[in-house]
Structure formats: structure tokens, C-alpha cells
């Protein structure tokens, strides 16, 4: 008999996304996994910090794929959003990449602080880093 790990109670999962355009091969799986977990009734939030914030900049994810000829990262982002994943962008990381709050892709749920990330980490059932 197959073992299943879902106990049918909602669980919260936080994915901390530090990978960005310099490592495109690491940028599809978090969204795919987030969409999958969300479809299994988990409350999934992806928090973008460090270079990960760049994925939320218009034009960046549209021009990236994890592998040559593969699905664009923006499509993985949109699939995850459709599945119910929420996206939070680290406000303190944005100036280092010359990004502004008013210039983010529409899939972003909100900008947030390091304190918000700390709260997510302390209150989540599962925590993943990419």
C-alpha cells in the first residue's frame, strides 16, 4: 500500500527563494512544487529575497527558462499563482537591484519586511529554501 503524507488538515509551507537570473536552472522547481502543494490544500507562500527578488521584476522571468527550450519561468509563476500560491517580495532587498515597489509583476501579493519573513518562518509547518 502506498504511503501518503497528507493528513487532510491544511498545512502551511514557506518557500524562501534566493535564486534568480544567475541560476535559471534553480528557478522552475519552487513554483512547480508550490503549485503542487497548494493543489493539495497547503497554504503556500513564496518569499523572494536576495537575487530572487529579480524574478518579480517585469521582463525578467518572461525571458528565462530553467533549461534550453524549456517552459518560461513566468509560466511556472503564473501556474503557481493560479493554484493559490502567494508571493511576497523582500522590500529591503529591492534597492540593491534598483527595483521599486511600484514596478513589480502583477502576480506579486505584497512586499514585505525581514520581520515578516521571520514571522512566516516561525509560524509555518514546513520551510524550504531555493
C-alpha positions in Angstrom: 0.0 0.0 0.0 1.3 3.5 -0.9 2.0 5.8 2.0 0.5 9.3 1.8 1.8 12.2 3.8 -1.3 14.4 3.6 -3.5 14.2 6.7 -6.1 16.4 5.1 -5.5 19.3 7.5 -4.3 22.4 6.0 -0.6 22.9 6.4 1.5 26.0 5.8 4.6 25.9 3.6 7.0 28.8 3.2 9.5 28.7 0.3 12.3 31.2 0.6 13.5 32.0 -2.9 17.0 33.4 -3.1 17.8 32.0 -6.6 17.4 34.4 -9.5 18.6 35.1 -13.1 22.2 34.0 -12.5 20.9 30.4 -11.7 18.0 29.8 -14.0 18.2 26.1 -13.5 17.0 26.6 -9.9 14.1 28.8 -10.8 11.3 26.5 -12.0 11.1 23.8 -9.3 10.0 26.2 -6.4 7.0 27.3 -8.4 6.1 23.8 -9.6 6.4 22.4 -6.1 4.4 25.4 -4.7 1.6 24.8 -7.2 1.6 21.1 -6.4 1.5 21.7 -2.6 -1.2 24.3 -3.0 -3.3 21.9 -5.0 -3.0 19.5 -2.1 -4.6 22.2 0.1 -1.5 23.5 1.7 -1.2 27.3 2.3 1.9 28.1 0.3 3.8 31.4 0.4 7.0 32.1 -1.6 9.2 34.8 -0.1 11.6 36.4 -2.6 14.8 37.8 -1.2 18.4 38.4 -2.3 18.6 37.8 -6.1 15.2 36.1 -6.0 13.5 39.5 -6.0 14.6 39.9 -9.6 12.1 37.2 -10.7 9.4 39.6 -9.7 10.7 42.4 -12.0 8.8 42.9 -15.3 10.6 41.2 -18.2 13.0 39.0 -16.2 11.0 35.8 -15.7 9.5 36.3 -19.2 12.9 35.8 -20.7 14.2 32.9 -18.6 13.8 29.1 -18.7 15.3 26.5 -16.4 16.7 24.6 -19.4 17.3 25.5 -23.0 14.0 25.4 -25.0 12.0 24.8 -21.7 8.9 26.4 -20.4 9.5 30.1 -19.4 9.8 30.8 -15.7 6.9 33.3 -15.9 4.6 30.4 -16.9 5.7 28.5 -13.8 5.0 31.6 -11.7 1.5 32.1 -13.2 0.7 28.4 -12.7 1.6 28.7 -9.1 -0.4 31.9 -8.7 -3.4 30.2 -10.3 -3.0 27.3 -7.9 -3.2 29.7 -4.9 0.4 30.4 -4.0 1.1 33.8 -2.6 4.2 35.8 -3.5 6.0 38.2 -1.1 8.9 40.3 -2.2 11.5 41.4 0.3 11.3 45.2 0.4 14.8 45.7 1.9 16.4 43.6 -0.9 14.9 45.6 -3.7 17.1 48.7 -3.7 20.2 46.6 -4.2 18.8 45.6 -7.5 17.5 49.0 -8.3 13.9 47.8 -8.0 10.9 49.8 -6.9 7.7 48.7 -5.2 5.5 50.1 -8.0 7.3 48.2 -10.7 6.6 44.5 -10.0 4.8 41.9 -12.0 1.1 41.7 -11.2 1.4 38.2 -9.7 3.1 39.7 -6.5 0.8 39.5 -3.5 2.7 42.1 -1.4 6.1 43.5 -0.5 7.3 42.5 3.0 10.0 43.1 5.5 12.6 40.8 7.1 10.3 40.8 10.2 7.5 39.4 8.0 9.8 36.6 6.8 10.8 35.8 10.4 7.1 35.6 11.3 6.4 33.3 8.4 9.3 31.0 9.3 8.2 30.8 12.9 4.6 30.0 12.1 4.9 27.7 9.1 4.7 23.9 9.2 7.3 23.4 6.5 10.1 25.6 5.3 12.1 25.2 2.0 14.9 27.2 0.6 15.9 27.5 -3.1 
